[in-house]
């Protein structure tokens, strides 16, 4: 006796496939949101560790690390001939983020980058830091882009096998405006942003309150520059090392480019609606891209006497 088994009809199969497609369409955004929430949490944890590292550095040296040392910038006339070094603050934080072994291999009497805008001399590289990527300096929401990066032409962007970082040292001005007196530049004590060239503030100098002062903020890997020269980079200073949210905003897209990309010194992230920042007390806050420029300036200033409202 033969047994006839009823098979699915074509229409039934199409209905099942349509139901599955609908379920996927409904669930996929939720899955993507959950993944982004996890990446954002990891990014926040990265910044918390950086905030702790900044405080540990301060405990050891009684001041925050300099943003950069003897950079080959347009201000490098103060650098003695042959003494361009291009060290970054990221390198100085290495012992505080469980990277003491790498730190011990760096010879800080020698340069870590070749940028030398005014041809002062002394630039160079160290193989020990070439292509090194530190996960704690990278936001997991940002996709790796043009890393390692090399810019061979000799100028203020010169660098070899450099790794991009997602968190930038907050400055009041770009180096173009630094000579107006709004940076901790060389040996001058200027009570504006916490970081500067060769010097930085101590927590004692942050009279506006550490919970009202921004130290570091997110900045995306890819910016509005097709050649990829705009940093900041882990290994060495280049021209766009400073992050200047007061002038260039947070997620303020450069309208001259087809993509929604921030400009050279801009802050921002691939998170929705803003970027995360570490404050002077080590806390991490999410800063809206719609925040008032006045409040941003107040958060950048360390001793401006401004009253910071809600942010």
N, C-alpha and C positions, 0 to 999 in steps of 0.2 A: 504494500500500500504506500503510495507516494505521498510525501508531506510537502505541501506548498507553503512557503514562507513569504509573507507579504513584504516587499521592499518599499523603501521610501520613494515617493514620487518626486519628480523634479521640483514641483511647486513646494513640497514639504521641505526639501533640502534648502531651497532658496529662502524659505521663511526662517529656518534655523540659522542660516548664515546671516540673514538680516538682523535677527535677534542678537546674535553674538557681536555683530558689528556695532549695534546700538549700545550694548553693554560696554564694549571697549571704549566707544566714544564718550560714554558717561564716566567711566572709571579712569581713563587716561589723564584728564586734567587733575583729578584728585591725587593720582600717583605722582604726577609731576610737581604738584604743590607740596606734597609730603617730602619729596626729594629736595626741592628747593629750600624748604624749611630746615631740613637736616643740614644742607650746605651752609645756610645762613647761620645756623647754630655753631657749626664748626668754625666759620669765619669769626664769629663773636668770640669763641674760645681762643682762636689765634691772637686776636687783639688783646684779650685778657692776659695771655701769656706775655705779649709784648709790653703791656702796661706793667706787669710784675717785673719784667726784665729791666725796664726803664728805672723803676724804683730801686731794684737791686744794684744797678749801676750807680745810681745816685747815692745809695748807702755806702758804696765803696769809694767813690770819687768826690762826693759832696757836690755834684752837679750832674745834670743830664749829659748824655753823650753829644758831641757836636754833630750836626747834620753831615758835614763833610770837612775834610782837612786838606789844606793847600790844594784847592781845586784849580784846574786849568780854565778858569772862567774869565769873563771880561773885567773882573776885579782883581785879577791875580798879580797886579803890580806890587802888592804887598808881599808876595812870595819871593824869597831870595832866589837869585838865579840858580838853576839846577835843582830846585827843591819842590817842584810839582809832585804831589803824591796821590791825589784823587781818592783818598780813603773815604768810605761812607760810614754813617752811624750804624748801619746794619752789621758791619764787621765788628764794631766795638761791642755790640750786644751778644755776640756769639757765646761767650762764656756763661751768660745769664740764661741761655735757652738750651743748655746741655750740648753745646757745640764747642766745648773747650779744646778738644783735640784739634779741630780745624783751626781754631784761633791761634793755638800754639805754633802752628806751621807757617803762619803769616809773618813775614818780616816787615814790621811797620816802619822801619827806617828806609824801606824801599817803596816805590810806588805800586799801586794796584791798578792803575789806569793810565792811558796815554793822552787824554784830552788836554790840550794846551793851546788855548785860543790866542794868547799873546806871546807865544814862543818863549816862555820863561825857562824851559828846559827841566829835565829831571823825570819826565813821565816814563812809564814803563808798565810791565805786567808781571804777575806771578802765576805760574802754572797751577799752583795749589788751589787757587780759587776759580780757575777757568771752568766754565760749564756747571759749577756747583749750584744746585737749587735747594733752598730751604723751604720745606713744606709749610712751616709756620709763618712764612712771609708771603704765602700765596693763598688767595681766596679760592675755595673750591668751586664757587659759582662762575669764576672767570676761566675761560678756556685758554690753554697754553697757546701763545701766539708769537711767532718769530723768536723762538728761544731754542738754542742760544743765538744771541744777536751779535753781529759784527758790523762795525762801521769803520772802514779802513782809511778814509780820507783824513788827513791831519787837520783838525780844528777842534771846536768845543764838544763835538759828538763822538770823537774817536774812542772806540772800545772794541774788545775782541772777546768772543765766546761769553757774552754776558747774559745773566738771567734776570728777567723782569720780576718786580715785586708788586704786591697789591696794596701795600700800605706805605704812604708817603709821610715824610717829616713836614709838618705844617709850618709854613713861612708867611710872613706878612707881605712880602714882595718877591718878585722874580729878581734875579741878579742884575737885571737892567736898572732897577730902581734902588738897589741896595745902597748905593752911594748917597742916597738922600737921607740916610740915618735911621732906617726902619729895620735894621737887622743887627744881630750880635755878630758884627763883622770884624775879623781880626782881633784887635785888643780893645775895641770900643764896647762899653757896656750900654746897650740900648734896650730899654724896657718895652719891647714890642712882642714878637713871637718868641716862643721858648727856645727855638733852634736857630743856629746861624753858622757862619763859616768860622771854623777853628775854635769856636766858643759856643756856649749854651747857657741857659739859665739854671739856677738852683731852685729847688722848691721854695726856698725862702724869698726868692724874687717874684714869685707868682702872687702878688698882693691882691689880684682880682679874685682869688680863691681857686684852689686846684680843681674843684668840681665845676667851675665855670670857665675852664681853660682847655682848649683842644691841643693835644700833642701830635697825634698821628691820625690820618683818615684814609679811607680806601681811595684808590685811584686805579682805573682799569688798565689792563695790559695794552690793549689796542686803543690808540688815540687817533685824532684826525690828521694823520700824516702818513702818506702812502709808503714812504721808505722805511718806516718803523724805527726812526732814530730817537723818538721821544720816550724817555724813561719814566720813572727811575729804575735803576738797576742795582742789584745786590753788590756786585764786585767793586764798582767804581763810580765816581761822579761823572755825569755828563751835563750838558747845558740845562736840561729840563729836570734836574734832580729835585728841585724845590716843588712842593705842592702848595698852591696859593688859592684856597677856597674863597677868600674875600673878593678877589678880582675876577676869578674864573668860575666860581660857583660850584654847585654839586649837581652832577648830571646835566650840566648846561651844554646842550649839544651844539656843535659847531655847524652852523647852517650852510657853510660853503662845501661840505662834503656830503656825498649821497647817503652815507650811513649815519646813524645816530651815535656819533663819537664825540667825546669831550676834547677840548683843546689841550695844548701841551702841558700846562701847569694845573689842569683842572682836577678836582676831586670827583669821585663818582664810583658806581659799582654796577654789576649786573643784577643786583637785587631790585625789587620793584619800589620805586618812589623815593630813593635816597641812598645813603651810604652809612656805614658804621664808623665810629671814631672812638679812640681811647682818650680819656680826659686826664688831667693832671693828678687826680686822686686814684688813677688806675681803673676806674670804672669805664664801661663801654656803653655808648649811647647811639641809638639810631637817629641820624640827622636827616630830616626831610629835605628833598630837593627844592621844596617850596619855601624853605626857611627865609626869613628876612635877611637881606645883606647886612643890615645893621647888627643883627644878633650874631651873624657869622663873624663879623669884625670884632665884636666883643668877646667871642669865644677864642679867637686867635690871639688877641692882645693879652699879655700877662699882667700888665700894670697900668691899664688905661683908665681905671676908675669907673668903667661903665657898669651899669646895672643890667645883668642878663635876665631877660624874662623867661617864660616857658619855651622850651624847645624840645 
